[in-house]
Structure formats: structure tokens, C-alpha cells
Amino acid sequence: MNRPSRTLSYIGLLLLSIVVVFTLVLLNTVRFDDSLRAIFNRDHGLYDQAFSERSQSYLINALPLLKEMEARPSDMEALREETLTQLDLAYAYLNIGRYIERYECVPVSLDSILSIRNHIEQGHIQPFMYDAWAGILECYSLVNRNQNELKANLIERALVASSNNQYWMNIGVVAVYGLGIMLWLLLERQHRRGHKSEEEKLAWQNRAMTDHLTATYSRMALHESLENLIKDWPHHHNDSIGLVFYDLDHFKQFNDSFGHVAGDKALRDVTAAINELLPSCAEHFRFGGEEFFIIHRGQSHAQVVELADRMLQAVRDLNIRHPKSSAGILTTSVGVYMLEQREYSVDELIKKVDELLYVAKKHGRNRVVDEFAGEEDA
Amino acid sequence: MKTIMVFCCIGLMALSSHVSALTLVSEDKEISLTTAQLVEQANYTHEMYGPFRRQTTLFEGFILTDFLKQQLGVNATSVRFIAFDGYDLTLNNVDQRKLMLVVKENGEVLTVRNHGPLRLIETDLGGHDPKNISLFDDWVWMIKRIEVVDE
């Protein structure tokens, strides 16, 4: 059975945490919204109290007008009109569907207001309808008291809901925090593994690109460098490029005479001596066996040839004994080729400079041959 | 004596139907209409849930903008409403809302006691819950004066 991939696990965890957070937010928003609605939504009737209070105010406004009607009979009509208006307004603000549904006293009180109104409209001031007035005022008291209780109940419910919200919010915060930490740890572990893997990859690449014996670059690196070089050549950069191909003369015989350990040491000494001569812009590669390749950038033909001559001298100066060499010491042969303003292939470049090295070998070794030197000069 | 009183009451009621119920104002133009005139001219009906009645109600009256156009000859956009209880509200963009002036409710002529003689309602509730009366702040009861206040 295959294990699920790590990437899928991370995506799953991420999605899970998003779902949890989203659900919590939604849940709390809805619950909190409900709590708020319970307090502020007029549908629950909290604000209805304003209607009953206004009705009560208008009704009470009528009382001093009644007294005035008795005291000032001359203004009777105007006062009566004003009293009737106040009573109509009192009636209107109590004539609310919710009151009529919820409080049995409201329809009775509405009838009482109408009765008082008709009584006054018909010109009766006395007797004062104490029972009717008392019933209406008692009804207002009942409505206001119940509305206050309703308000208190709703606020209490909202507080309980808010407390529950707070509890679940805390649970949610802890859960999300835990998920966040877990996710971070997993990502951190993945990052470290990735980093380690990258370092190992670079180390392997370095090893593949470096010749461990001579500390020069490998043949693989040479091919890569030449490919990069010809990729842009000559259109995108036209610095002077010089290629140097050299090998150690009669090196097989040297190995046969002194053994491979001495041969390896000779290779190390020669490449170290040549490395000291090379400028920072030059790259030094081991082509294979005792053959080496150098790429010079930004140096003229004369500079590259002069450097090749100094390389010959540097190897001679090492004075490594070689009985099979005509000079009695280890020497080297060098081919130098300067790139022209045209396109090349990697194999063609190697072939060009190899041919020059061959010419140097053919003409007695221990010398430098470049493409401008004829066979006779060599 | 009782007969005389009844006669007086009938007389007063008959008289009251000719007392101005609504004043319409636009710039220098002012019109007064009685309840009887309003009821007689009502030309639009609409049935919907009446949030203050807690039941489905048949409203009769006028489309606000049509009524103002008919009475004052103006295409009103901003209108001020003044009610008998002193409530004063100005609404803008009335031409873009479905506002109705109600004079009868379930066949009964509105008086102050049932939030008349003229009431402003909104016939298109825009998907809002009609049982939630907090959404009906723009309903104006007991209108006695309407002023077109377009600039």
C-alpha cells in the first residue's frame, strides 16, 4: 500500500485549517449576529414599547385639556378639538397589531379610548370615566412592564449566547493556533530537508565537475563551459577567447619508469605550477590522462601565446627527472587556438586545438604551436 | 334630547368629511384635498403583508409620483412629509422607489386612529422580511401635508 505523498498531506492540513477557521468565523458571526438581533431587532418587539409610551403621553395630554374645558367654557370648541386629537393619537399608537395580538387589555383599552372620545365629542365632560381611564393606564403599565421583561429576557439570552460564543471562540483560537504550529513545524521540516538535499546536490555537482587528483575542473565541466561559450558566440559577446590544449610529453613512459604514484604526483605538481600562472579569468580542465585544457577570456593572441611559453618554462623549472625524455626532464607540448568571428561546435573547437597540439608533438614536443605558426615555424 | 344629539353628531361627521385632510405644496402652488376627495380619486390597489396589522392587507390609494404629477403637475424626486403628530420626513429619489399613498385599508377609510387619513408605504420591500418592522422607517403615518422640495 502506497503512503500518501507529503505534499498532499500538507495541502490536506492547510485545507483542514482553512475549513476550521472559516467554520468558526461563520459560526460566531451567525451566533453573534443572532445575539445582536435578539437585542436590536424590532421584530422581537423591544422597540414596540416606544409606541405604547407615545400613546400614553398623548392620553395624559388630554387630561389637563379636560380640566381647561371645565375652567374655560368660552374656549370649549377649540379645547374639545385638541382633546379629541390627543385621544385619536393615543388610540393610533396603541392600535398596533403586535399589541393587539399579545395583550388582551389592548383591544379593551382601544374601545375605552374610543368611548371616552365619543363621550367628549358628544359634549359630555361629567362624569369623569374613572374606570375607563384606570383600565387604560393599567394596560399601559402592563404593556410597558412586559416589554421591559421581554427586553431583559432577550438581553439575558444574548449574554448567554455571547458567553457560549466566547467559549467556542477560545476553543477555536487554541485549535487554530495548534494547527498553525503543526503546519509550521511540518513546513520547517520540509524546508530543512529540502535545504539539506540542495546542499548534497551541490556537493555532488562540485565533485562531478572537479578532478579530485589535480584540483582542476573535469572533462564534464569543460564540455559545459564550451557549450556555454559557443551558445552566445560570436553574436552576444566578442571578447577575445583563447583555447590552450597541453599534455605531458612521454608521460606513459614516465609512469612505466616511476610508477603511477609518481605519475600522479607529477600531474599534481605540473597543474599546481600552471595554476599559479593563470589569471583569474582562465579556467583549467583535465581533459583526460595527462591532457589538460585551458580557456582564456579577454586576452589577446599574444598574451595567450606568451602565457603558453611561460607554462612550458614553468614545467621545465619543476625539473622532474624523465630519462625517456630527450631533455632529461618532464616537458609539455602546447597547442593554442584563438576563436574566430564565426560559429563553432564543441567537437570542432576541441579538434582545432588538438590538431595544433599534434603539430607540436610532431615537431619534437616541448613547444607551443598556434594557428598562425606554420609547420615549418614549429 | 337624545335625537337632537344624534342629529348633531351625524351633521358633524358629514361636515368633517369636507374638512381639508391633506395639503399639497409645490413652489407657489398649494392644493387642499378632503378625505372624501382622496377616497373618491383612489386609483391603485396593492395587497401585501401589513407589518403593523400583522396580516395580509389590501391597500387602496395612489402611486406617490403619479399622484403628485396629477395634482401638482410635477415630476417629484424629493418630497417632504409632515404628519398630524409632528413627524417630519424628507425622502429623496422618490421617483426610483415604489411608494404608495394609502387612503383605505381592507376597504376601511383611514382616519388618524388607524394611521390615516393618508399613509405612505413602500410596496416593493426588496426581499426584506415584512414581519420586521425595523425595515419600515420610511412609512409615514397620519400625513397632513406633502411638499415637493426638488431644487
Boltz contact constraints between the chains, C-beta under 6 A:
constraints:
  - contact:
      token1: [A, 42]
      token2: [B, 133]
      max_distance: 6.0
  - contact:
      token1: [A, 42]
      token2: [B, 134]
      max_distance: 6.0
  - contact:
      token1: [A, 43]
      token2: [B, 131]
      max_distance: 6.0
  - contact:
      token1: [A, 43]
      token2: [B, 132]
      max_distance: 6.0
  - contact:
      token1: [A, 88]
      token2: [B, 112]
      max_distance: 6.0
  - contact:
      token1: [A, 88]
      token2: [B, 113]
      max_distance: 6.0
  - contact:
      token1: [A, 89]
      token2: [B, 85]
      max_distance: 6.0
  - contact:
      token1: [A, 91]
      token2: [B, 113]
      max_distance: 6.0
  - contact:
      token1: [A, 92]
      token2: [B, 112]
      max_distance: 6.0
  - contact:
      token1: [A, 92]
      token2: [B, 113]
      max_distance: 6.0
  - contact:
      token1: [A, 92]
      token2: [B, 115]
      max_distance: 6.0
  - contact:
      token1: [A, 96]
      token2: [B, 52]
      max_distance: 6.0
  - contact:
      token1: [A, 97]
      token2: [B, 52]
      max_distance: 6.0
  - contact:
      token1: [A, 97]
      token2: [B, 53]
      max_distance: 6.0
  - contact:
      token1: [A, 97]
      token2: [B, 54]
      max_distance: 6.0
  - contact:
      token1: [A, 101]
      token2: [B, 54]
      max_distance: 6.0
  - contact:
      token1: [A, 122]
      token2: [B, 5]
      max_distance: 6.0
